[in-house]
């Protein structure tokens, strides 16, 4: 049996460098730095300029978010956490 030629990583990936995937367990989006963003909802309506998410079939309670972007992320998380039956 002939000896196999050992290839280096650069030869194997045609000279590409850098990481090919994110670090395991890294967050998909950065955490919001606004004070109170994602807090459990209180009262009938959120404060002016804030957005409320409430997913009935989720284990997550209704929450208030500082922006539409944060509300979209919160809604996605609530959709992924179904209530136990």
N, C-alpha and C positions, 0 to 999 in steps of 0.2 A: 504494500500500500504506500502510495507516495505521500510525502510530508505536505501538509497544508501550509500555504503562505499566510502568515499572521498579518491581518490588515489593521491599520490604526483607525480610530474613530473618524478622523478627517477624511481618510480614503473612503471609508464606508458611506459617509453622508455627503460626499462630493464637496468637502471643504466648508460646509455650513457650520456656524458656531452659534452659541446662545442656547437658551433653554427651549425645549420643544413643547412643553406643557406647563401649566401653572403648578405651583407647589401644592401638594395634597392638603386638603382642609383649608385652603385659602378662601376668603369670602368672594362671592361673585361681584358684589358691588361694595363700595366703601360705605362705612357707617356714617350716617348724617350727624353733623356736629351741632345742629340747632337744638337748643334746650327744650325738652318735652316732646320732641318728635317721636311718634309711635306710642304715646301714652294711652292708657285705656280711656275710652270716650266717657265724658261726663256731660250731663245736661241734654237738652233736646237737639242742639245744633253745635257744630264746631265754631271756634272763634273765627272772626273775619280773616279771610285769606288762608285758612286751614282747610283740610279735606278729611272727610270721614270715610272709613271703610267698615262695612259690616257684612260678613259672609255667613248667612244663616246655617249652612251645613259644615261650618268649620269649628274646630276646637278653640280657635283664636277669638277673643272678645272683640267688640267694635273698638276701633282705635282712631285717634286723630293724628294727622300727618301735616307737616309744614308746607309741603309742595305736592303738586300732582305727580312728580317723579317718585317721591317717597311713598305716596299713596299707592302708586302702581306696584312698587316693590312689595309693600305691605299686603296688597290684595293678592299678589302672586304667592306670597308665603302662606296666607290664609287659605288659599285654594289648595295648597299642598298639605295642609294639616286638617284632614277631615275629622269631624266629631265622631267619637266612639258611640256605637249604638248598643 
